[in-house]
């Protein structure tokens, strides 16, 4: 297999953005943006995942998001059969025996490495709160990577700040359903998500410039393998700085949402109770 950049060059790029101190690495990916590698499309997920896993090694823990938002419709989550909606790289990870999938359908992760048991033991109260996998990322200060996509499209860690600061365009909503294993129901699920009102149009492009100002982002140097990283706490710090100045900083249609907060939010919350 021939690539426009070698395996060694890819590992050198990873070494630029993942430090020796990083014990936990979280990878958000848009792998089709990496077609510039010149690897046949069908072989690309395996090729990239092999190199990443070899670089990270067995002494560190790697996570790839495997979110299944279709659960909100089906209310059934099976770690083996529920397809991730986060790209082909996480989907490929789930086919490998060393990866285990966490059990929150709306924010599940494929996990491999020495901290797997610790992650699986997290009793999540909400998706992005202190007692969640995302909260644990802050606790261990995980290295968050965006591969082949810009921050505002790939990274979900901005939501951590939204829940911590209780932004007014979101509210808690539960999604009761069933956990299945190998197609058979096992137990009830009741994940709680700090959802946005459907009218809110959100834009997270402001966060990256703040992260730049803070010197938080490490960047690769090869255009054929676009990767940037930052520590979890730095992402939350930059996001929080914006939200503390303006709780609607990420809302594109502020006037509409201000009206909703003043006139319709309580009614929308009451409708959840009636369902």
N, C-alpha and C positions, 0 to 999 in steps of 0.2 A: 504494500500500500504506500503510495507516494503522497506527501502533503507538501504544501507550499512552505511550511515551516516545520522543522523537525521536532520530534518528541522532546529532545533536549532543550530546544528553544522554547517550547511550551512550558516545560518545567521551570525554565529560567524566568518566564513571565510570572508564573505562580509564585516563585520565590521573591519576586519584587513586591508582591501584594499580600502575601501570607507569611508572617514572621515566625521565628522559632518559638516565640512565647505564646503563640495562638494554639490553645489546646482544643478549642471547639470552632469548627468552620461551617458556616451556613451558606449554601450556594443557590442563588436565584439565577435562572438561566433562560435565555432565548436562543437556543442552540442553532436555529436556522439562520441566525445572524452570522454564524461562523462558517457559512458555506465557502467563504474566502479561503478557508484552510485547504480547499481542493480535494478533500476526502469524499468518496462517493456517499450520497445522501443516506443510503440505508446503513452504511457503516459508521456514520458520524457519531451517533450517541455512544456506541461501544468504544470507539476510538478515544473520544474526549473523556468519558468516564473512567476508562482504564488508566489514562495518564493522571487524572486528578486523584484517583484512589491510591495509585502507586506513590505519588508525591506526598500525599497526606500521611500515608503509612498506617500502621496498626496501633501506634501510640497516641494518636489523636482521634477525635470524634468528628464525623462529618454528617451533616443533615442536608437534605434536599426537600423543599416543600412539595407535598403531594395532596394539595387541597382538593376537596370534592364538593363544590358548591351545589351540585345537582342533588345532594342530600336534602336540601331545603324543599325539593319537590317530592323525592321518593321516600324520604324519612327512613331509609335503610342504608346502613354503612357496613361494608364488608372489606376489611383491610386487604384481602386477597383479590376481590373482584371489582371493587369500586374504582373506576378509572380516575387517576389524577388529572386535574385540569390545568396543570402547571408546566406542561411541556414534555418532550420526549426523553430528556435526561433523567428526571425523576422517575418516569415510567420505566426506563431501562434499569434504574437502580432497584426497583421493586422486584425485578426478575432474578436478582442475585441473592444467594442464601445468606450473605453476611449482613444484608440490610433488613431491618425490622421496621414496621410501620406503626406509628403512634395512633391512638384511638379516638382523637377528636376529629370527626369527619370534616368540619369546616376549616380546620387548620392542622391537618395531619402532616407528619414528616417521615421520610425514609431516613433511618438512622443506622450508622455503623460506627463501631469503635468502643473504647473502654467505658465511656459514660452512658452507654445505651440503657443499662438497667436503671440508672439514676433518672434518666429522662422518662422512661416508661412508668416510673413510680410517681410522677407528678400528678397530683389530684387537681385537675384544672377546674377552677371556679368560673372563669370567663376566658375568652379567647386570648385577650391581650393584657390581662391584669397581672398583678404581682404573682398570683398562684396560677401560672400558665407556663407553657413551654417558652413563649415569647418573654415572659417575665424572667424565666431562668436564663435566657440569653443575656439579659442585663446583669444578672447575678454573677455569671461567669465571664462576662464581657466578651461574648463570642465575636469572632471575625465574620462579618456579613459581606458576602461577595455578590456582585452583579456581573454576570457573564453574558456578553453579547447583547445586552439591552441597557438603556439608560436607567438611572435610579428611580425616577418617578413612575416608570412603567413596570419595573421588576420588583422593587423592594416593598415588602409589607410592614417593615418594622416602624414606619411612620405612625401606624395605628396604635402602637404602644403609647406614644405621647398623647394621642387623642383620648385614649381611655384613662390614662393617668390624670389628665387635666380635665376630664369630663366635659368635652366640647358639647355645646348645646344643640348641635344638629344631629346628634346620635342619642340613642337610648337602648336600654337592655331588652333583648328579646330572646326567648327560649325557643328551641327547635326540637321538641320531643320526637324520638324515633326509636329504632331498634338496631343494636349491634348484631351483625351476623358473623359467623365464622364458617368458611367453606360453604356458604349458601344456607346455613341453618341459623335461626334466631337464637341468641344467647342471653341477652339482657337488654333492658331499656337504656336509652341514651337521652340526655337532656342538656345539650350544650347551650351555653348562654353567650350571645354575641352582642357587642355594643354597635348596633347597626345604625346606618345613616338613614334619614328619611329619604325616600326614593326621589324626591324632588331636588335633592342636593347634588350639584355637579362639582366634583372635587378635583383639585389640581395641586399636585405635590412638587411641581417644578421649582418652587422657591427654596426647598430644603437643600438641594445640592450646592447652590452658591454660599449658603451659610456654612455648610460643612467645609467648603473650600476656604472660607475666611478663617475658620477654626484650625485649618491644616489637618483635617481629619481623614482625608481620602488618600489612599495609596493607589497609584495607577500603573498599569502595564505600559509598555512602550511599543508593542507590535500591533499594527492596525489589523492584522489578520487574526489576532486573538485578543479581542477587546475585553478586558477585565478590570474592574475597580473594586476596592474594598474599604470598609470602615468598621470600627468597633461599635458594638451594639449601643453602648452607653453614649457614644459620640453622636450617633444618629438620633437618639432620644433627646439629647441635649440641644441639638440644632433644631429639631422639630418643636421642642418645648419653648425655645426662645421665640419662635415665630408665634406660637399659640398664646404665650403669655402676653405678648403685645396686642394680639388680635385673636380672640377665640374662633373667629371665622376666617383665619388666614388662608386656609386651604379650600375655601368655598368660592367658586367662580361666580355664582348667582347670589351674592350676599343679600341684596334687597329682598328678593323672593323668600329667602330662608329666614331673614329677620321677621318678615310678615308671618311666616309659618310658625315661628317660635312664639310670637305674640298672640296669634289668633287660632292656630290649629294644632299645636303640639299636644296639648292636654287631651284633645279629642282623639288624636291618633293613638296616644297611649291608652286611653280608655277603651278603644276598639280592640286592643290586644287582650284585655281582661275579658271582654265579651265573647271572644272566640272559643 
